[in-house]
Amino acid sequence: MATTTKKSKAATAPAHEGLLGILKARFEKHLHRHPGIDWNSVVARLNAAPVKLQVLEEMERTGGEPDVVGADPATGALIFFDCAPETPAGRRSVCYDGDALAARREHKPAHSAVGMAEDMGIALLNEEQYRFLQALGPVDQKTSSWIATPPAMRKLGGALFGDYRYGQVFFYHNGVQSYYAGRGFRGVLYV
């Protein structure tokens, strides 16, 4: 069993190196997203949290283009958002959550936004986080993204999604069972 563990660690090390290269290039290209944060501190945190590196790999694999957007003032944790120009391609055509997915009688999507985010180890952006992301540069100009919805609204069968049109951020509502080819979700990860 120790041999398997060594093989799996060896197999994932190059993948992590490749991911770190991608993250570094993105970090350096978009310095406006993380003023005052040094790349060496990012690498140190990531190397100390290999599970978070795996989550970032999945965010990258599904098209999220994760990047550091700040640090939590209370904990110092680095905050990563999906910063892809459009909602991540590998996370589209999903309804809002597992209950919505279970309630669909026909034409079920493959997954739900909340369920897929939980499987990945991230959370959906909330309204405040989505507005913050949009302030860093417009995203979702052709697509839209489910966002974390207040429980009272969800209890009534609705959920929120956002996009950027006509030079402004918009939030809308839809039934939780809805899904569209151009709607996915963006996530947040604290490292």
N, C-alpha and C positions, 0 to 999 in steps of 0.2 A: 504494500500500500504506500510506503514511503517513496518508492520508485515512481508511482503514478503522480504523487504530489509534486515531485521534482520535475517530472515531464510537463505537467500542466503549468507550473510556474515558469519553466523555461519557454514553453510555447507562448505564454502570454506576455513575457518580457518584451519581445520585439514589437508586439502589438501596442503595448504601452508606450514604448519609445516612439513609434510612429504617431500615436495619438498626441503625445507631448509635443512632437514637432508641429503637428497641425495646430494644436492649441497655441503654441508659442507664436507661430506665424500670424494667426488670427489676432492674438493679443497685441502684437506689435503693429499690425495694420490698423487696428481700431483703438488706439490709445485714448480717444475721447470717452470710451465706455467705462474706463477704470482709472481715472486720475488719482495719483498718489499711491497706486498699488504697483509693487515691483514684481517682475516675473519670477525672480528667485524665491520670493515668499510664496508665490503660487505653486511652484514646483515642490517646495518643501512640504506644503500642506498636502498636495496630491500624493507625493511619495509616502507620506505618513498615513494615507487613507486609500489603500489599494482597492477596497470595495467601491469607493467613490469614483476611482478611475474606470472601473468596469461600467458604472452607471454612465459616465461621460462617453465611454465607447458606444454604448447603446444610443445615447442622445445623438452622437455623431452618425452612427450607422443609419438611423432613421431620418436623417436629413436636418437635424435641428441646428447644426453649426453653433454649439454651445460656446459661450464666452463669459469671462468675468465681467460683472456689471457693478460690483461694489463689495463692501464688507459689512456684515451685521455689526452695528455699533455696540450692541450688548455682549455679543459672544466673540466677535472678531472673525467669525466664519466667513469665508469667501462665498459670494453669491454668483452662481452661474445661471444664465437664462439661455433659452434657445433663441438665437439671434438671426436665423435664416431670414432672407428677404420675404419669403412667403411661408405659410404654415408648413411644417415639415412634411415632405412628400410621403414618407413612410408611416405617417400617422393620420392620414386622411380617411374620409368615408367611415367615420365612427360616430355612433350616437353618444349621448352624454355619459351615462353610467350603466352599471351592471343591471340595475332594476329596469332601466329603459330597454336594454338589450333583451332581457328575459321577457318583457311584456310584448315585444314585437311578435306578431303571429306569422308574418311572412316577409320575405326580402330582408332578412336580418343582415346587418353588417357583420364583419368578422370580429369586431371588438368594440369596446366603449372607450371614450377618452379617459375617464376616471380609472377604469380597470387597467388600461394599458399603462397609464402613468404609474399606478401602484406597482404593476409588474416590473416596470423599469426602475423604480426606486426614486421617482420624482413626484412633484405635485403640480397641478395645473396653476398657471399664473392667476392671481386674483386681479380685480379691476385696477387697483392701485399699481400693482407690478406691471400690468399691461400698459397703462398710461406712461409709466416710467420708461419702459422699453421703447414705446413710440416716441418719447422725447429724445431718445438717443439717435433716432433716425427712423423714418417711416418703414413699417413692415406691414404685411398683409394688404397690399394695394390691389391684389387680384383675388386673394383668398380670404378666409376668415378663420378665427381660432376660438374654440370653446374656452371659457374661463371659469374659474371656480365660482359657483353660484351660491348665494345665501340659502341656508336650509329652508327658510319659510317659502321662498320661491320654488325651490326644488320640490317641496312637499305638495305644492299645487300643480306640479307637472311641467314646470318651465325651467329653462336654463339660459344662461347668458353666453353670448359670443361677441367678439369684437373684430373690427377691421379698420382700415384707413382709407377714406375716400374723400375727394374734393378738398384735400388739405386739412382734414380733421379726423380725429379718432371717433368712431361710432361704436356704441354698444346696443345690441338688440336682444330680443328674446325669441326663443323657439321652443316647441315641445321637445322634451328630452329624448323622445324616440326618433327624432329627425336625424338624418345624416345626408351629407352632400359630398360630391367628389372634391369640391374646393374648400371643405371645412375640416380642420384637424384640431390640434391643440399644441400649445407651447408649455414647456415645463420650467421649473425652478429646482435647483439643487444647491444645498448648503454644504460646503466642505470646510 
